[in-house]
Amino acid sequence: MKLHEKWIEDSRQMGLLVLKKQLQAVIYGLAIGDALGVPVEFKKRGSYSITDMIGHGTYNQPLGTWSDDTSLTLALMEHLSECSDLPALMDKFVAYRNGYLTPYGDCFDIGIGTNRAIERYLSGVFPEEAGGQSEMDNGNGALMRISPLAILMQEEFDFSNKVKIIERYTKITHRHPRSIVASILYIQILIGLLLNNNLKNTINGTKKLFLEYFEPSHPYRKEFDKYFQVLFEEDLFKLPPSEIASTGYVVDTLKAVIWCLGTTNSFESAVLKAVNLGVDTDTIGAITGTLAGALYKIESIPEKWINNIANKLLIDKKIRDFLHYFEKLEY
């Protein structure tokens, strides 16, 4: 092999190694936050204290068990790896209800909005139109499963292309502009952290990019101005927990995960803070886990938690498959 060719191959392998670590940080972070929250989902804040991974609780599941947040993320990774179409992805969501891509072959949790979208799809509605579009259809069921898009698009510098892809994968379950805006902001923040920016610069850069791209009259801009400005205010991290709601409402969820990230200084403290907020503990824990994984990197995630992830072999296989997709691309 010529010196130039060896340099290219070495660079390619280094790039794949970086991608692997990024994927592990984000997806392990997701699964760990999910598993930490599963035993206390729906419980009232202050009625419990999670300091480590436990089992049983709300769904009486073994330690390390993850829920739909991780399962549907794995479905998206599988879909992207296969380069399949949206009906194929929706078919994976349908199969999830029968235990596909779950820790133990059992679907014990699924969001209302996602379930309704699946039913619409099964009735003959195109995937692009299956998501709920009313103001009441702004749960966090899209936000929780789209983190792989950040890995896919971190070298995409055309914001309009990123918006189109995020819209595509949000709308299959959540079509209201508020949910789409939340997805855009979340993915852009996750990309910023993956590119080794600090949280403050990432948040400020995301706001600047969004406001420069969307005119004041655009529906997304109106949603941002009315519901998402608070996420980018300097005083956000000074707010007490009493002003941080931890519901399944997409605005509450995004606010909570950014607050958890900005008021802690490690992966462990961020995800524990998230699951101790109460109510939608698995999803808020899972999304916080993706951001904290990207910010603090794979080396920061407690090894005992990684080892306790239920059916880790399945997650590792989906990570390998996703990496194989990148191996086929030219660097």
C-alpha positions, 0 to 999 in steps of 0.5 A: 500500500502506498504511503498516501493510500495508507494515510487515507485508510488510517484517517478513515479508521480513525474517523470510524473509531470516533464515530463508534465512541460517539454512538456508544456515548449517545446510545448507552447514555440513552439506554442508561437514562431510560433504565434508571427511570423505568422503575420510578415512571409516573412516581411523584417527585420527592416520593423516592430517591434514585442514586443507582440503577435498580430493578422492579418498581412501576413495571416490575422489570429486572435491573437495567431494563429499558423501554420504548425510548430505547427500542424505537431509537434502535428501530430508527438506527436499524432503518437508517442502516438498511436505507429502507423507506418510511413504511419499513420503519413504521413496520418496525414500530408495529413489530415493537408492540409485539416485543421486537427490539425489546430487552426480553421480547415484551412491550410493556410501555408505549406512548399514547401519541406513538400508538395512535400514529401506528394505528393510523398507519395500520388503517392505511394512512401514509407514514408522513401523515400518521402523526397527530397534528393537534395541539394536544399531540405534543408529547415527547414520543418523537424527541425520545427516538431521534438521537441517531439523526445527530450522528448522521448529520453532524457533518451536514452544514446545510441547515435546510437539509437538516430541517427536512430530515428532522421533519421527516422523522418527527412527523411519522408520530408527531406532526404539530409544529411545536413537536417539530421545533423541539426536534430541530432544537434538540438535534442541533444541540446534540450535534453541537455537543458531539462536535465538542462545543461546550453547553453554553456555546452550543445553546447560543449557537442553536438559537442564533442558527434557528432565528437566522433561518426562520423568518418571524412569520414562519410557523416554527418561529412563532412556536419558538418565540412563544414556547421555547425562548425560555430554554435559551435564557441565561436564568434557566439554570438558576431556576429551582426544581419547583419551576421545572416540570417533568411531564411528557409534554415536549416543551417541558421535556426539552426544558427539563433535560437542558436544565439537568445538563446545565445544573450538573457537572457529570454524566452521572449527576445529570441523569440522576437529577433527571430521573429524580424529577419524577413523572416521565422519568424514563424519557427525561432520563433517556434524552438527558442521557444522550446529551450528557453522553455527547458532552462528557463522552463515553469514558465518563459513563460509569462502567457498572451502568453500561454492564447492567444494560439489559440485552446489551448484546442487541444494542451493541449489534445495532451500533455495529450495524449503524457503523457498517453503514458509515463504513460504506460511505466515503470519507 
